[in-house]
Amino acid sequence: MTEPGWLTERRRKGASLAKELPLPTQRDKGWEFTDLSGLDLGSYAAGDGRIEGIEPDVDGADGPPVVLPLREAGERLGDVVQQHFGSLVPADDPFVARNEANWRSGVLVYVPRGQRLLEPLRLSVYQDEDGAGLDWRALIVLEEGAEAEVWERYVSDGDESEGLFNGVVELSVGPGANLRYVCEQELSERSWVFATQRAELERNASLEWVALGFGSARGKVRMETKLAGAGSSAKVTGAYVGAGAQHLDFDTAQEHAAEHTTSDLAFRGVLSDRATAVWRGMIRVDPGAQQTDAFQECRNLLLSKQAHADAIPGLEIEANDVRCTHAAAVAQVDRDQLYYLRSRGLPEPRAKRLIIDGFLQELAERHAEGPVRDALSTALDRRLGEILPEA
């Protein structure tokens, strides 16, 4: 398959930048809690991975929705890919630059104006080569009035496999469009994970974004939502559950660039053993973005004395008619709740499991009854079953 010249040129520039840009250190802002001294990007040869769930389907730009492997889309729908590829995530750091140079696997989801993806697209991206690096690229474009639901899972083939997963996701949501996007990370606990994911919403667009972080040894996931059009809204829900010596790092941003925009972000974490986590969130309100309504929270539950979490909310407000609030908390299982349940005859493991389950299931209740809520609830229950003794 012949690659378009513009894409080859992007690869060349990405490779050049990847050689020039140093890895962040703990002296760099945003990286204070994540140590990359043991990471050697050059030791991971580029791999293809294994992708399940893409059923190639292509029509013209005015036809039904399109789902294509991204390399194929670059040839068959070159105008769409060229317009949107890299439009939201510039190659300005070593991870994105490496992705630009090395990506082989990816997907284009393109929903033309007024069209709807009839069934949720469910993709599983497998890191199936021990010791390899997988650079994954997803480009999801909804034009005016379009609607789609996309699910991605990042998975290792084996619990003991080592590797590096480096993903870039761009979510372009046109005027009045509606996107539901679920991303679940279940990589081996011997893997590095890095992901840069950015969404941009135009006028009256809406986004429902769910992020689940269960696997990997360490790394960082960056999630940014830009409400670029008046009347746009975003609901972002995240959960991470760590055990052993895992270190989970999420960096989120909600940028309000237009008036009458709404964002609602809630993350919750559960950590056992010696697991650690950091969440850093920022609400930015640009000049002129009046009538902004923004909320963010991160709450963590520690199941052992060795577990540790840092939750760091932030506000940058440059408009004077807004409502912006945030909350953060780190705590252990409530002793009064535990006492109450045990006094009703429940053994301690069962009582503790009920409390933890209720803490996380509040995230599922943020969503209306339906597939997203059911899948989120099931995934949380399954992950808790992996880290907790049988109740």
ZISULBEL-V908403 format. One record per backbone hydrogen bond with DSSP energy under -0.5 kcal/mol. CO is the residue of the C=O (numbers start at 1). NH is the residue of the N-H. E is the energy in kcal/mol with one decimal. If there is no record, write none. Layout:
BEGIN
CO;NH;E / CO;NH;E
END
This chain:
BEGIN
4;7;-0.5 / 4;8;-2.0 / 5;9;-2.2 / 6;10;-1.6 / 7;11;-2.2 / 8;12;-2.1 / 9;13;-2.4 / 10;14;-2.7 / 11;15;-2.7 / 12;16;-2.0 / 13;17;-2.5 / 14;18;-2.6 / 15;19;-1.3 / 16;20;-1.1 / 17;21;-2.9 / 25;28;-2.0 / 28;31;-2.1 / 31;34;-1.1 / 33;35;-0.5 / 34;36;-0.6 / 36;39;-2.1 / 38;40;-0.5 / 39;41;-0.5 / 40;43;-1.7 / 41;44;-1.6 / 43;45;-0.7 / 45;133;-3.0 / 47;135;-0.5 / 50;126;-3.4 / 52;124;-2.7 / 53;55;-0.7 / 54;56;-0.7 / 57;67;-1.4 / 60;63;-2.0 / 66;110;-2.7 / 67;57;-2.2 / 68;108;-2.9 / 69;73;-2.4 / 70;74;-2.0 / 71;75;-0.6 / 72;75;-0.8 / 72;76;-2.5 / 73;77;-2.9 / 75;78;-0.5 / 77;81;-2.2 / 78;82;-2.9 / 79;83;-1.9 / 80;84;-1.6 / 81;85;-3.2 / 84;87;-2.2 / 88;90;-0.6 / 90;92;-1.9 / 93;97;-2.6 / 94;98;-1.8 / 95;99;-2.1 / 96;100;-2.7 / 97;101;-1.9 / 98;102;-2.5 / 99;103;-2.3 / 105;137;-1.5 / 106;70;-1.5 / 107;139;-2.6 / 108;68;-2.1 / 108;110;-0.5 / 109;141;-3.3 / 110;66;-3.1 / 110;112;-0.6 / 111;143;-2.7 / 112;115;-2.2 / 115;147;-1.4 / 116;118;-0.8 / 120;122;-0.6 / 121;123;-0.6 / 121;151;-3.5 / 123;153;-1.7 / 124;52;-2.6 / 124;126;-0.6 / 125;155;-2.8 / 126;50;-2.0 / 126;128;-1.1 / 127;157;-2.0 / 128;130;-0.5 / 129;132;-1.9 / 131;45;-0.6 / 132;164;-1.9 / 133;47;-2.9 / 133;135;-0.6 / 134;136;-0.7 / 134;166;-2.9 / 135;104;-1.0 / 135;105;-0.9 / 136;168;-2.2 / 137;107;-1.8 / 138;170;-2.3 / 139;109;-2.7 / 139;141;-0.5 / 140;172;-3.1 / 141;111;-2.7 / 141;143;-0.5 / 142;174;-2.4 / 143;146;-2.2 / 144;114;-2.3 / 146;178;-2.3 / 147;117;-2.5 / 148;180;-2.1 / 149;121;-2.6 / 150;182;-2.6 / 151;123;-3.0 / 152;184;-2.9 / 153;125;-3.6 / 153;155;-0.6 / 154;186;-3.4 / 155;127;-3.3 / 158;161;-1.0 / 162;131;-3.4 / 162;132;-0.5 / 163;192;-2.4 / 164;134;-3.2 / 164;166;-0.5 / 165;194;-2.6 / 166;136;-1.5 / 167;196;-2.3 / 168;138;-2.5 / 169;198;-2.4 / 170;140;-2.8 / 170;172;-0.6 / 171;173;-0.7 / 171;200;-2.5 / 172;142;-3.0 / 172;174;-0.6 / 173;202;-2.4 / 174;177;-2.2 / 175;145;-2.4 / 177;206;-2.4 / 178;148;-1.9 / 179;208;-2.5 / 180;150;-2.7 / 181;210;-2.7 / 182;152;-2.9 / 183;212;-2.6 / 184;154;-2.8 / 184;186;-0.6 / 185;214;-2.5 / 185;215;-1.5 / 186;156;-0.9 / 187;216;-1.3 / 188;191;-1.8 / 190;163;-0.6 / 191;217;-3.8 / 191;218;-1.1 / 192;165;-2.2 / 193;220;-1.8 / 194;167;-2.7 / 195;197;-0.5 / 195;222;-3.0 / 196;169;-2.2 / 197;224;-2.5 / 198;171;-2.6 / 199;226;-2.7 / 200;173;-2.7 / 201;228;-1.4 / 201;229;-1.4 / 202;205;-2.2 / 203;176;-2.4 / 205;233;-2.2 / 206;179;-2.2 / 207;209;-0.5 / 207;235;-2.6 / 208;181;-2.9 / 209;237;-3.0 / 210;183;-2.8 / 211;239;-2.2 / 212;185;-2.8 / 212;214;-0.6 / 213;241;-1.7 / 217;247;-2.5 / 218;193;-1.9 / 220;195;-1.8 / 221;223;-0.5 / 221;251;-2.7 / 222;197;-2.9 / 223;253;-1.9 / 224;199;-2.6 / 225;227;-0.6 / 225;255;-3.2 / 226;201;-2.7 / 226;228;-1.3 / 227;257;-2.1 / 227;258;-0.6 / 229;232;-1.7 / 230;204;-1.8 / 232;262;-1.9 / 233;207;-1.8 / 234;264;-2.0 / 235;209;-2.9 / 236;266;-2.3 / 237;211;-2.7 / 238;268;-1.8 / 239;213;-2.9 / 240;270;-2.1 / 242;272;-2.1 / 243;246;-2.1 / 244;274;-1.6 / 246;276;-2.6 / 248;278;-2.3 / 249;221;-2.4 / 250;280;-2.2 / 251;223;-3.0 / 252;282;-1.4 / 253;225;-2.4 / 253;255;-0.5 / 254;256;-0.6 / 254;284;-3.0 / 255;227;-3.2 / 255;257;-0.8 / 256;286;-2.9 / 259;231;-1.3 / 261;293;-2.3 / 262;234;-2.1 / 263;295;-1.5 / 264;236;-2.6 / 265;297;-1.3 / 266;238;-2.6 / 267;299;-2.0 / 268;240;-1.9 / 269;301;-2.5 / 270;242;-2.3 / 271;303;-3.2 / 272;275;-2.3 / 275;308;-1.9 / 276;248;-2.2 / 277;310;-2.0 / 278;250;-2.7 / 279;312;-2.9 / 280;252;-2.6 / 281;314;-0.7 / 282;254;-2.7 / 282;284;-0.6 / 283;316;-2.7 / 284;256;-3.5 / 284;286;-0.6 / 285;318;-2.1 / 286;289;-2.1 / 288;290;-2.0 / 289;292;-0.6 / 290;260;-2.5 / 292;323;-2.6 / 293;263;-2.2 / 294;325;-2.0 / 295;265;-2.3 / 296;327;-1.5 / 297;267;-2.4 / 298;329;-2.1 / 299;269;-2.3 / 300;331;-2.1 / 301;271;-2.3 / 302;333;-0.6 / 308;277;-1.4 / 310;279;-2.5 / 312;281;-2.1 / 314;283;-2.1 / 316;285;-3.0 / 316;318;-0.5 / 321;291;-3.0 / 321;292;-0.6 / 323;294;-2.8 / 325;296;-1.4 / 327;298;-1.6 / 329;300;-2.2 / 331;302;-2.9 / 334;338;-2.2 / 335;339;-2.7 / 336;340;-2.4 / 337;341;-2.3 / 338;342;-2.4 / 339;343;-2.4 / 340;344;-0.7 / 341;344;-0.7 / 341;346;-1.7 / 342;345;-1.9 / 347;351;-2.6 / 348;352;-3.0 / 349;353;-2.2 / 350;354;-2.0 / 351;355;-1.8 / 352;356;-2.5 / 353;357;-2.8 / 354;358;-2.3 / 355;359;-2.0 / 356;360;-1.9 / 357;361;-3.0 / 358;362;-1.0 / 360;363;-2.1 / 360;364;-0.6 / 361;365;-1.5 / 363;366;-1.5 / 364;367;-1.8 / 368;373;-0.6 / 370;374;-2.4 / 371;375;-2.8 / 372;376;-2.4 / 373;377;-2.3 / 374;378;-2.3 / 375;379;-2.6 / 376;380;-2.2 / 377;381;-2.1 / 378;382;-2.5 / 379;383;-2.3 / 380;384;-2.3 / 381;385;-1.8 / 382;386;-0.9 / 383;386;-0.7 / 383;387;-1.2 / 384;388;-1.9
END
